[in-house]
Amino acid sequence: MFTGYYLPYISGMTIYAQRLAEGLVRRGHQVTILASHHDPGLPLRETVGGVQVVRSRVLFGFRKGVVMPLFWYDLQRLLRDHDIFHRHVPGLLDAYISTRIARAMRKPVIFTHHCDIYLPFGLLNDAITAAMHTELRYAGDLADLIISYSQDYAAYSRFLSHNRSKLRTVFPPITIGTPDDAEAQAWRTRLGLDGHRIIGFAGRFAADKGGDVLLRAIPRVLESVPDAHVVFAGEFAQVRGETFFDECQGLLAPVRDRVTFLGNVNPADMPNFYRMCDVATVPSTNSTESWGMWQNEAMLCGTPAVTSDLPGVRVSIRTTGMGELVRPHDWHGLADALVRVLNDRERYLVPKQDPRVVFDPERTIDAYEAWYDALAAGTVPPVMPSPIS
């Protein structure tokens, strides 16, 4: 597999790749992750969770991208000993050439498409977006199979609309440990939040994640729920390629005493974070969010969610009924939905479909095994049954 960044860098793409790779290793497969050596403090090669991780040297970085002069050599060397090239996209303007290399070596190519590309308006950003869309479209023409998280997202995706014949869908692998009620309560106490109702946000404080929308919503929430408090879990002040936290200081200042930033949380502690929260929220604002895995993690820990009504992102709420949907950027609507869930929480804890069944990660790994087998055998990859009844 190739992904531009890998652990310990945290994003939806890296978490997806990790869960899939480690799940395949547990079933006896050999999996190698090729990624950038984005942090000089990391080893160039190591084994993590049974997965071999190889990091290609970085010459320099630009915004969220990096330049890896030896990437092509590293890719060819690794492909000689592997049966499948699995590319996580979008990437760093290297999808086309890497796919050409794999095809030249007669290796089947599978793409997992995590989201469309969306950059803020501006001449440079518009040029970058156009270049990335064009490059990815040509790469997609060469790929043997393209995977999307959901049919709902695929129906609206600019990239996926060009690749219907080779498109398959499967929900992302959702795994989360079992929360400990006593530990969750102790954490709440340590934060000084006993007697408060907690709104949880788990993710980077980045422009597309809607942290600003949540900050705008807080005063309106407090009008109806005076004891509400927002807890952010995830990187906030030093998000790679972002200055968004600095830009939001004016929004943060009036509500600073009602907000707690935890920074990156150990994955082993996330079940207790979700259990500590009364509601989780995914107020994402655009198509760079195609699912919002943290809402499923919250549901599996017994916490309802308020989510943006975006293609793909809304599937979880529509399927389980464990929360509310709101229009993107609508901070009034977000505040009102959070209040509804906080004031009638028990109603959202009786799901229409059991999230443990709908979001079973083994079903995701089953699907990839079937697709790998078909590609290796030169047969048509099957369409997997939907878990939604």
N, C-alpha and C positions, 0 to 999 in steps of 0.2 A: 504494500500500500504506500501511496505517497500523499502526504499532507504538508502544507507549507510550514505549519507549526505543530509541535507535539508537546506532551507533558514535559515540564511542569506548567507550560502555558495553558491557560484554561479558556476554552470557548466551547460552544456547542459542537463544532466540528471535531475538536480534539477529544472531547468526551465521547462522542459517537464512535470515533475511530478506536479509542481505547477499549470501550465496551465490546465492540464487535471483534477486535483483534484478540483480546484476552478470552472472549467466549469461544472463538475458534480454536485457540490454543488448548483450552480445556477439553475440546473434543478431539484432540490429537493432531491438529494441523500445525504446520510450521508457518509462522507469520513474521514478516519483517516490515517495519515502518521506516520509510525514508523521509526525513524532514530536514529543515534548515537548522544549522547550528546557531540559532538566534541569540543564545546566551553563552558567552565565552566561558562561563563557569561550569557548563555542562560537559560531560564526556562526549567524544565523537562517536563512541559505540558503547552500548550497555544493554542489559536485558532487564526489562520492566514487566512484571506480571507474566513472565514466560514469553514475552514478545521481544524479538531482537529489534533494537532501535538504532538506526544509523543516521547520524546528523552530518549533512554536507556543509563544508566550510562556507562562511559568509564573507564576502569582500566588503560590502557596505549595505546599509539599509536606507530605504526611502519611504517615509510615512509608515504604512503597515507592511510594506514589501521589503524583500531582501534580494541581493544579487549573489548567486552561488556559482562561481566559475567552474567548479568541479562537479556540478550536479549531473551533467550528461554522462561523465565517466562513471560516477557512482551508480547511476541508474542502470547503465548497460552491464556493469559488473554484477549487480544484484539480480537483474532479470535472467541472467544465464542459469541461475539456480532456482528459479521460481516458475510456476506454471501459469500464474495469472498476474496481470498488472491491474491493480485496483486504485483508481485515481479519485481522490476527494476534490470536488470542485465547488465554487470557483477557486482560482488560485492566483498565481503571481505572473501571469502572461507566459506560462511554460506548459500549459496543457496540450497545445497543439504539437510542439516538438517532442514532448515526452511520449505522447500517444504515437507519433510517427516512429519513434525509436522502438517502442514495444511492438508495433505492427511489423516493422522491418525484421524484428527478431522472432516473428510468428508467435507472439504471445497474445492471447485474448485480452481485451481491454474492457473493463467495467468502470463506469463513472457512478459515484454517489453524488447527486446534486443537492447541496445543502441549502442554497438560497440563490436568488438573483442578485445581481450587483446593483447597488444604489449608492451614489455619492452625492453630497450636497451640490446645488447648482453653482456653476462657475466655469469659466472657459477651460481651465486646466482639468478640473474634475470631469467636465463633459467629454473632453478628449480622451481621458483615461478610461471612462466608462465605455465610450464607443469602441476603443481599442480592445478592451477586455471582452465585451460582448461579441465582437467580430472574431477574435481569436478563439473564444470558447465555442462559438458556433461551428467553426471549421473543425475543431477538435472533436466536437460531438458527432460530426459526420463520419469520423473515423472510428469512433468507439463502437464496440459490439453490443453493449447494453448500458442503459442509463436508468438509475434508480432515483425515485423521488419519495419523499416522506408520505405524501398523500395525493389522491386524485384531486382533491380540492385545490391544493397548491398548484398542481400540474396544469389545471384548467386555466390558470391566470398567468403562468410563468412565461416570460418572453423567450427564454432559452428552451424550455421543455416543449413549447408549441411547435418547434421545428423537428421534434424527434419522437413523434407519437408511436411510430412503428416499433421502436426499440425501447420503449418506456415500460417500466414495471414499478410498482409501489409497494412499500412496506413501512409500517410505523417504526420510528427509531427505537433502539434498545434502551429501555428504561429500567434502571436498577437503583435501588436505594435500600439501605439497611433498615432494621427494625428500631423505631424510636423507643427511648426509655423515658417514661413519664416523669420519674423522679429526677433524672438528669436534666430534662427539659425545664422542669420547674426550678431546679437549682440555677440553671443558666439565666432564667428570667429574673430570679432574685439577685444574682450577681450584677445584672445590668440595671438593677433598681427599678424594674418594671412590674413588680407585684401590684395588682390592682389596675393595671393598664390592659387595653386590648391592642394586640400587636398586629400590624400590617407588615408582612414580610416581602422583601424584594431580593431575589437571588440572581445575580448576574453582574456583568461589568457596568459601571456607570458610564455608558456610551450614548451618543446621540440617538441611535436607532432603538435603544432599549426603553426609552420613554421615562427615564428618571426625572427629567424636568417636568413632565406631565404629572407625575406623582407628587412632586414638590408643590406644584400649583394647586393640586387637589386637597392638600392637607388642611388649609384653613376651613374649607367647606365641610370636610369630614368632621372637624372639631366642633362645628356648630351643632351637630346632632350627636356626636360621640365624643364628649369632652376628654375622655380618658384614653383616646387613641394615641398610638405611638408607632412610628415607622422604623423598621430595622432593615438596613441594607447589608446583605452578605455578598461580598465580591469586591474586586479591585475597583477603586474609585478615584484616587488622586493621581495615579500613574498608569493609566490605561494606554497601551502602546498605540501611538499614532493619533491620540486624542488629547484635546485640551478642554473637553466638554465640562468636566467638573469645575474648572476655574471659571468657565463661562456662566455657570449656574449659581455662583456665590450670591448674586442678588436675590435669587429665589430661595436659597437656603437660609439666609440670614434671619428672616422674620419667623421661621419655624424651627430654628436650630435646636431649641430645647425639646422638640418633639421628634427628633431624628437621631438615630444611632448608626454609625458606620462601623461594621465589624472588620472590613477588609476581607481578604481571602480566608475562607473557612476550610479546615481539614475535611475532606469528603466523608470521613468516618463520623464527623459531628453533624453533618447536614440533616440526618433524620431527626435529631433533637432540635435543630433550628426550625424545621417545618412544624414539629409538634408544638414548639413554643409559640408559634404564630397562630392567631385566630383566623387569619385569611392571608393568602399569598396573592401577589398581583404580577401580571405580565403586561405592562402598558406599552408594548412595542409599537413603533410608528410606521414601519414600512416593510417592503418585501425582503429585506435582509433577514427578517425573522420569518421562518417558515413553519415553526412548530412551537417552540417554547417548552423545552423538556422539563424545566423546573416546575411547571404547573402540574405535570403528571407525578413528579416526585412528591410534591405537596399532597396531592390526592391520595397517594399510596401511604402517606403518613397520617391520613385522616384530617387534612386541612383543605377547605374549599378554596377556589381561586376566582379572581376577577381578571379577565383576559381581553385583549384587543380583538375586535371582530375583523380579523385579517384572514385571507386565504391560508389554509393549513393550520394556523394558530388556533382557529375557532373549533377545530374538529374535536378536541378533547372535551370542551364544555358541552358541545352538542351531543356527544356520545354518552357522557356520564351524567350530565345535569348537575355536576358538582360546582356550580358557580354561576357567574354572570358574564355576558359579553357587552363590551362598550365600543363605541366608535374610536378609531385612532385619533390622538391629539385632543380628544374631548375631555378636558379635565373636570368639567362639571359632571358629565356622565360617569366618569371614573369615580368621583367622590360619592355620587348618589348610589352607585352599585356597591361600593365598599360598605357604605352605611347599611344598605339592605342586607348584605350578607352578615355583617357584624351583629345586626339586631335580630336576625332570624336564622342564625347559623345552623341550627339542627336540621332545618329543612333541606340544606344543601349536602347533608352527610348521608343521605339515602340515595345512592346512585341508581340511575336507570340501568346501567351495565357495570359489572364489577371491574374497576380499573386494574385489578391484579390479573384478570383474564385478558382484557382488551390490550393492555400494555405489557404483555408477557415478553421479556427479551429473548426467550428461547425461540419464539415464533420468528423473530427477526433473523436469528442465526440460522434457523431451518431454511429460511428463504434464500439467504446468501449461499448456503451449502448447495442448495438445488441449482442456483444460477451458476455457481462455479463449476459444478459437475457438468451442466449442459454445455457451457462454453468450452470446457476442456474436451468434451466428446464431440463438439461440432454440431450440436443439436439446438433446437429452438428453446430458449429459456422459458420455463413455465410461468403462467400467471398465478400468483399465490392467492388463496382464498382470503377474503376480508374477515377480520375478527369482529366486525360490527354486525350484530344480528338485527 
